[in-house]
Amino acid sequence: MPLWRDHPEAWHEVQPGVRRRILAHAPETMLVLYHIEPDRVFAKHSHRHAQSGTILEGGGRFEAGGTTWTVGPGDAYYIPPDVPHEFRSRKAERSVIVDVFVPRRDDFLGEARRPDEP
């Protein structure tokens, strides 16, 4: 069973004020941790992967498929494949979000570390 540990070099800035770390992955799934600074936009995008996530800290406005929600700690969501979505963090606090992608985001593999332990 692979185990990934946190390392400073595991973090990547993917947009100004948006950092992510690939926590774990296998061909079937990928777990990703985001730190989004206050008053930032994670730009609208879509992908072929189903995406589920939860807000651990902070929050903001989440828009998906033409619907907008205000989200905060403990809120969770599901975005079907190919649905455009974006996140706008609150002005006063950083947001911490965990996302699960099914299947794995192969386009993120360049950021992923090898497991630290088999």
Backbone hydrogen bonds, N-H to C=O, Kabsch-Sander energy under -0.5 kcal/mol:
donor,donor_aa,acceptor,acceptor_aa,energy
3,L,117,E,-2.0
10,A,7,H,-2.0
11,W,8,P,-1.4
12,H,20,R,-2.2
14,V,12,H,-0.7
14,V,18,V,-2.4
15,Q,18,V,-1.3
18,V,15,Q,-2.7
19,R,17,G,-0.5
19,R,35,H,-2.8
20,R,12,H,-2.3
21,R,33,L,-2.3
22,I,10,A,-0.5
23,L,21,R,-0.8
23,L,31,L,-2.3
24,A,31,L,-1.3
26,A,29,T,-2.6
29,T,26,A,-1.0
30,M,101,F,-1.6
31,L,24,A,-2.8
32,V,99,D,-3.0
33,L,21,R,-2.7
34,Y,97,I,-3.2
35,H,19,R,-2.6
36,I,95,S,-2.9
37,E,17,G,-2.9
37,E,35,H,-0.5
39,D,90,R,-2.7
40,R,37,E,-0.6
42,F,40,R,-0.5
42,F,87,F,-3.3
43,A,41,V,-1.0
45,H,85,H,-2.0
50,A,102,V,-2.6
51,Q,79,I,-2.4
52,S,100,V,-2.4
53,G,77,Y,-2.0
54,T,98,V,-2.0
55,I,75,D,-2.5
56,L,54,T,-0.6
56,L,96,V,-3.0
57,E,96,V,-1.5
60,G,71,V,-1.9
61,R,88,R,-2.5
62,F,69,W,-3.0
63,E,61,R,-0.5
63,E,86,E,-2.6
64,A,67,T,-2.6
65,G,84,P,-2.4
67,T,64,A,-1.8
69,W,62,F,-2.8
71,V,60,G,-3.0
71,V,69,W,-0.6
74,G,55,I,-3.0
75,D,72,G,-2.3
77,Y,53,G,-2.2
79,I,51,Q,-3.4
82,D,47,H,-3.6
83,V,80,P,-1.3
85,H,45,H,-2.3
86,E,63,E,-2.2
87,F,42,F,-1.5
88,R,61,R,-2.7
89,S,40,R,-2.4
89,S,87,F,-0.5
90,R,59,G,-2.3
95,S,36,I,-3.1
96,V,57,E,-1.8
97,I,34,Y,-1.9
98,V,54,T,-2.1
99,D,32,V,-2.9
100,V,52,S,-3.4
101,F,30,M,-2.6
102,V,50,A,-2.2
104,R,27,P,-1.3
106,D,104,R,-1.3
108,F,105,R,-2.0
109,L,106,D,-1.1
111,E,108,F,-2.3
112,A,108,F,-0.7
112,A,109,L,-0.6
116,D,3,L,-2.1
117,E,3,L,-1.6
